[in-house]
Amino acid sequence: DVKSDLLDNLSLKNPQHLEVLSTKPTRFYVGNRDETVSTRHCFEVVHGLAETNAKSFRSPPHEMVMYCSLGKGGHGTPVDIFKDGARWILTKMNLRNKK
């Protein structure tokens, strides 16, 4: 199945993918009971990234922001969460959020 092969190739369970991302600042947003993405799987990815280069970084640059799940499957995202993510990206790019 082509879709399964594509998902396997994109998987963050692939050690090579974790190694590439492990040195990059990352932030994951997930609901506390997200059944679509799976809150537990999201945590496992963040933890895997942190563990990949734990010896190289005193505090690995990976964050997980958890908020109350909304909507179908707990996968709804409030506007505030999108805005927070956008501000985080702007900060990482050394840009200012002009209002």
Steps between C-alpha positions, in 0.01 A plus 500: 500500500653831385345699787648264761844518337486881498399515866776253592755718318381810686484328838676665791557151637771472234832553687646699208211747513535537876872563464446776242235674711669442834728804466225734377271690736157340482167564667202268487145605587252230596174465687506314830280229351561522126380175346587604143872566551522320835625701791716208615663459157572872485671477838701198382625697198601799714669272751675308220635826356628608841662163567668479157758764587461518877878469542560795265250738659453575865146608418391363159306761296169314488170606654152359525209733574189319618159665512144382564375282215216639290269373230482166323766262624646774719678639194349851491741789541406837649614815318721592799709186440561592135600852606738361764661276239538790258664714771738214583601467134554877471721489811706214357541694175604812694202693361272721701127450514373837374140564599 
